[in-house]
Amino acid sequence: MASVDSKRQLKIKTGVVKRLNKELEMYKKEVTDGELKLEKMKDDNKDEYDIKKFGECIGESRAMVPDTRNRLKKAVEDLDILLEDKSMSEEAEYKAAQEVRDLVVL
């Protein structure tokens, strides 16, 4: 039977990968939606200050995409290291971690 610590680490790393993957998708969506809204604001001749500030918000979200991608990449590498230990391959935590790993595309 696998050690409790290994199972715990596997659950933690799996959760981190899941969260970061979701976070990355949300930042990408936020940038896409924000750019559309910014164009609409420009087309509707909204206040220049509002347009400028909204553009800054989009810029911050855009800057978070590579940062989150790098953190996700590191988390996936950590999870891959844990998944190399095949002694836990029959455990539910291992199978869940493998499913999450298969879903993440870098």
Helices and strands as residue ranges (DSSP letters): H 4-43, H 48-83, G 86-88, H 92-103
